[in-house]
Amino acid sequence: MKKIFALLLVLLLLPLSAAFGEEEIIINNIANPSNSFAFPEEATLLEVYFPKIHGCDAAFVRYGEYSMLIDCAGNQWRDTKAMLDKLKITEMTYALNSHPDADHIGGFNHVLKEIPAQEFLLGFPEDYPDGDTVRFKVYNDLHTLGVPFRRVADGDTIAFGDVKMTVYQRTDESLARVNNKSVMVKIELGNRSILFTGDVQRDAQLLFIQDQPDIQSDILKFPHHGYNDMQPDFLSLVDPELVIVTSGRSSANGAKQLNDQKITHYFTENGILRLATDGTVWMVERIK
């Protein structure tokens, strides 16, 4: 009789366990603008902002007194600056460049001239032979501004208080293009995480698939603006709930892949995106 009772108890608890397992980790205020969700007042939030840009990269991250600009597109740096002005940002802790192509590096000198950074983080030597030539003007201007430079590499970690940032990078000689050698960073607070992938393309993705690093993340910044689809096993390795695409190309191969996989995704071209987490759940919204 006791065994039968125990079995019945287990069967009754199974649906309850499944319900808890399906608890939302992303509160989507874009799809559901009437949400009444609010973070606890005492929570210090990790916030990530994407400006209204297309075909280039920029994102601003902040947590308490720490902040970082990840990439800064050359021909659209004014959109990034306008967003930072809207947020009343007057200085930042770090500026990080994923790789030295103009659509990722070309605006740093313009923005940091007015909003200084304590340190410039880069994953390539200044004289690296690949990349767009605009990088040399950016480096010269930043040196003139007195911004200290620091190289980062695979396995490096940087702490923003309770936030941890881990660097992932593959620089194998077999990787022909600088895109593939982009610095990727995973940013974590509590149980929540977001992965920035720069422009890593399929050859680099295959190396990550082979190595199996811990890059699983709730949110993924799609590589190379969604122009090309990802290696399926790379997408599975990250296993995101939400993807941000730094373009507006809904017909691109990347968007088709996300649609086929039924993965929620948003384009930066449609307006400023704000992501915020207290380490337990994410909230995503558009801001005006």
C-alpha positions as CSV (number, residue, x, y, z in Angstrom):
1,M,0.0,0.0,0.0
2,K,2.8,2.4,0.9
3,K,4.5,1.7,-2.5
4,I,1.3,2.5,-4.3
5,F,0.9,5.7,-2.4
6,A,4.5,6.8,-3.1
7,L,4.0,6.1,-6.8
8,L,0.8,8.1,-6.9
9,L,2.6,11.0,-5.2
10,V,5.4,10.9,-7.8
11,L,2.9,11.0,-10.6
12,L,1.1,13.9,-9.1
13,L,4.3,15.9,-8.7
14,L,5.5,15.3,-12.3
15,P,3.2,18.0,-13.9
16,L,4.2,20.4,-11.1
17,S,7.9,19.9,-11.8
18,A,7.4,20.3,-15.5
19,A,5.6,23.6,-14.9
20,F,8.5,24.9,-12.9
21,G,10.9,23.7,-15.6
22,E,9.1,25.8,-18.1
23,E,9.3,29.0,-16.2
24,E,10.0,32.0,-18.5
25,I,13.5,33.4,-18.4
26,I,12.7,36.2,-20.8
27,I,9.9,38.7,-20.2
28,N,9.1,40.0,-23.7
29,N,7.7,43.5,-23.5
30,I,7.9,43.9,-27.2
31,A,5.6,41.0,-28.0
32,N,3.5,41.8,-24.9
33,P,3.6,45.5,-24.2
34,S,0.9,45.3,-21.5
35,N,3.2,43.2,-19.2
36,S,3.1,44.5,-15.7
37,F,6.4,42.9,-14.8
38,A,8.8,45.0,-12.7
39,F,12.2,44.1,-11.2
40,P,12.6,44.4,-7.4
41,E,13.4,48.0,-6.5
42,E,16.6,47.0,-4.8
43,A,18.0,45.0,-7.7
44,T,21.1,46.2,-9.5
45,L,20.4,45.4,-13.1
46,L,22.8,44.3,-15.9
47,E,21.6,46.3,-18.9
48,V,22.4,45.9,-22.6
49,Y,21.4,48.5,-25.2
50,F,21.6,48.2,-28.9
51,P,21.3,51.4,-31.0
52,K,19.2,51.8,-34.1
53,I,21.8,50.5,-36.6
54,H,22.0,48.1,-39.5
55,G,24.8,46.2,-41.1
56,C,27.3,47.2,-38.4
57,D,27.8,46.5,-34.6
58,A,27.5,48.5,-31.4
59,A,26.2,47.7,-28.0
60,F,26.4,49.4,-24.6
61,V,26.6,47.4,-21.4
62,R,26.3,48.7,-17.9
63,Y,26.1,47.3,-14.4
64,G,26.2,49.7,-11.4
65,E,29.3,51.9,-11.8
66,Y,30.7,49.7,-14.6
67,S,30.0,50.2,-18.3
68,M,31.4,49.1,-21.7
69,L,30.8,49.9,-25.3
70,I,31.2,46.8,-27.5
71,D,32.2,47.8,-31.0
72,C,31.3,51.1,-32.6
73,A,30.4,51.2,-36.3
74,G,32.2,53.8,-38.4
75,N,29.5,55.2,-40.7
76,Q,26.7,55.0,-38.0
77,W,28.6,56.1,-34.9
78,R,26.2,59.1,-34.6
79,D,23.4,56.7,-33.9
80,T,25.4,55.1,-31.1
81,K,26.4,58.5,-29.7
82,A,22.7,59.7,-29.8
83,M,21.7,56.6,-27.8
84,L,24.4,57.2,-25.2
85,D,23.3,60.8,-25.0
86,K,19.7,59.7,-24.4
87,L,21.0,57.5,-21.6
88,K,23.0,60.4,-20.2
89,I,26.3,58.5,-20.4
90,T,29.2,60.9,-19.8
91,E,32.0,58.3,-19.4
92,M,32.6,54.5,-19.5
93,T,34.8,52.0,-18.0
94,Y,35.8,50.0,-21.1
95,A,35.5,50.1,-24.9
96,L,35.9,46.7,-26.5
97,N,36.6,46.0,-30.2
98,S,35.8,42.5,-31.5
99,H,37.9,42.9,-34.6
100,P,39.4,45.8,-36.7
101,D,36.9,46.1,-39.5
102,A,35.3,49.5,-40.1
103,D,31.8,48.4,-39.3
104,H,33.0,47.4,-35.8
105,I,35.8,49.8,-35.0
106,G,35.4,52.9,-37.2
107,G,33.4,55.0,-34.7
108,F,35.3,54.6,-31.5
109,N,37.5,57.7,-31.9
110,H,34.5,59.9,-32.6
111,V,32.5,58.6,-29.6
112,L,35.3,58.4,-27.1
113,K,36.4,62.0,-27.9
114,E,33.2,63.1,-26.1
115,I,32.5,60.2,-23.8
116,P,35.9,59.0,-22.5
117,A,36.7,55.4,-21.7
118,Q,39.1,54.3,-19.0
119,E,40.5,51.5,-21.2
120,F,40.4,50.3,-24.7
121,L,40.3,46.5,-25.0
122,L,41.3,44.8,-28.3
123,G,41.9,41.3,-29.4
124,F,44.5,42.0,-32.1
125,P,47.9,43.8,-32.2
126,E,47.7,47.3,-33.6
127,D,49.8,46.3,-36.5
128,Y,47.8,43.2,-37.3
129,P,47.9,42.8,-41.2
130,D,44.2,42.2,-41.7
131,G,41.3,44.6,-41.3
132,D,40.2,47.9,-42.7
133,T,42.8,50.7,-42.9
134,V,40.5,53.0,-40.9
135,R,41.7,51.2,-37.8
136,F,45.0,53.1,-37.9
137,K,43.3,56.5,-37.6
138,V,41.2,55.1,-34.8
139,Y,44.2,53.9,-32.9
140,N,46.1,57.1,-33.5
141,D,43.2,59.3,-32.3
142,L,42.7,57.1,-29.2
143,H,46.4,57.4,-28.4
144,T,46.1,61.2,-28.8
145,L,43.2,61.2,-26.4
146,G,45.3,59.3,-23.9
147,V,43.1,56.1,-23.8
148,P,45.2,53.2,-22.4
149,F,45.1,50.0,-24.6
150,R,45.0,46.4,-23.4
151,R,45.0,43.2,-25.4
152,V,42.5,40.5,-24.4
153,A,42.7,36.9,-25.5
154,D,40.9,33.6,-25.2
155,G,40.2,32.6,-21.6
156,D,40.6,36.1,-20.2
157,T,37.9,37.2,-17.7
158,I,36.9,40.7,-16.6
159,A,34.7,41.4,-13.5
160,F,32.2,44.2,-13.3
161,G,31.3,43.8,-9.7
162,D,29.0,40.7,-9.7
163,V,29.1,40.5,-13.5
164,K,31.6,38.2,-15.2
165,M,32.8,38.7,-18.8
166,T,34.7,35.8,-20.4
167,V,36.6,36.1,-23.7
168,Y,36.5,33.4,-26.4
169,Q,38.7,33.7,-29.5
170,R,40.1,31.3,-32.1
171,T,43.2,32.5,-34.0
172,D,44.2,29.4,-35.8
173,E,46.2,29.9,-39.0
174,S,43.6,28.0,-40.9
175,L,41.2,30.9,-40.3
176,A,41.7,33.1,-43.4
177,R,39.7,36.2,-42.5
178,V,39.8,38.6,-39.5
179,N,36.1,38.1,-39.1
180,N,36.6,34.5,-38.0
181,K,39.2,35.6,-35.4
182,S,36.7,38.0,-33.8
183,V,36.8,38.2,-30.0
184,M,33.6,36.8,-28.6
185,V,32.5,37.7,-25.1
186,K,30.0,36.0,-22.8
187,I,28.6,38.3,-20.1
188,E,26.9,36.7,-17.0
189,L,25.0,37.8,-14.0
190,G,23.7,35.1,-11.7
191,N,21.9,32.5,-13.9
192,R,21.5,34.8,-16.9
193,S,23.9,35.3,-19.8
194,I,24.4,37.0,-23.2
195,L,26.9,36.1,-25.9
196,F,28.4,38.7,-28.3
197,T,29.9,36.9,-31.4
198,G,31.5,39.7,-33.4
199,D,31.6,38.4,-37.0
200,V,32.7,34.8,-36.4
201,Q,31.8,32.8,-39.5
202,R,31.4,29.2,-40.3
203,D,35.1,28.2,-40.2
204,A,35.5,29.6,-36.6
205,Q,32.2,28.2,-35.6
206,L,33.4,24.7,-36.5
207,L,36.4,25.1,-34.2
208,F,34.1,26.1,-31.3
209,I,31.9,23.1,-32.1
210,Q,35.0,20.9,-31.9
211,D,36.3,22.5,-28.6
212,Q,32.8,22.7,-26.9
213,P,33.5,25.7,-24.7
214,D,30.9,26.9,-22.3
215,I,29.2,29.4,-24.5
216,Q,25.6,28.4,-23.8
217,S,23.7,31.7,-23.3
218,D,20.1,33.0,-23.0
219,I,20.7,35.7,-25.6
220,L,22.9,35.7,-28.7
221,K,24.1,38.6,-30.8
222,F,23.9,37.0,-34.3
223,P,27.4,36.9,-36.0
224,H,28.0,39.1,-39.0
225,H,24.7,40.9,-38.9
226,G,22.7,37.8,-39.9
227,Y,24.0,37.8,-43.5
228,N,24.8,34.1,-43.4
229,D,23.3,31.3,-41.4
230,M,25.2,29.7,-38.5
231,Q,26.5,26.2,-38.3
232,P,23.5,24.3,-36.8
233,D,25.7,22.7,-34.1
234,F,27.1,26.2,-33.2
235,L,23.6,27.5,-32.7
236,S,22.8,24.4,-30.7
237,L,25.9,25.0,-28.6
238,V,24.7,28.5,-27.7
239,D,21.1,27.3,-27.4
240,P,19.6,30.9,-27.1
241,E,16.1,31.9,-26.1
242,L,16.4,35.2,-27.9
243,V,18.6,36.5,-30.7
244,I,19.5,40.1,-31.6
245,V,20.4,40.7,-35.3
246,T,22.3,43.9,-36.0
247,S,20.6,44.7,-39.3
248,G,17.1,44.7,-40.7
249,R,17.5,42.0,-43.3
250,S,14.5,39.8,-42.6
251,S,15.1,38.0,-45.8
252,A,18.8,37.1,-45.0
253,N,19.9,33.5,-44.4
254,G,20.3,34.2,-40.7
255,A,16.7,35.3,-40.3
256,K,15.5,32.3,-42.3
257,Q,17.4,30.0,-40.0
258,L,15.9,31.6,-36.9
259,N,12.4,31.5,-38.4
260,D,12.9,27.8,-39.2
261,Q,14.1,27.1,-35.7
262,K,11.2,29.2,-34.2
263,I,13.7,31.3,-32.2
264,T,12.5,34.7,-31.2
265,H,14.7,37.5,-32.7
266,Y,14.7,41.2,-33.2
267,F,16.5,43.5,-35.6
268,T,18.3,46.6,-34.4
269,E,17.3,48.6,-37.5
270,N,13.8,48.8,-36.1
271,G,14.8,50.9,-33.1
272,I,16.8,50.9,-29.8
273,L,16.6,47.7,-27.9
274,R,17.0,47.4,-24.1
275,L,17.8,44.1,-22.4
276,A,17.9,44.0,-18.6
277,T,18.4,41.3,-16.0
278,D,18.7,40.9,-12.2
279,G,20.4,37.6,-12.7
280,T,17.1,35.6,-12.6
281,V,15.1,36.8,-15.6
282,W,15.7,38.9,-18.6
283,M,13.4,41.7,-19.8
284,V,13.5,42.9,-23.4
285,E,11.9,46.1,-24.7
286,R,12.1,48.8,-27.3
287,I,12.8,52.3,-26.0
288,K,12.0,55.6,-27.8
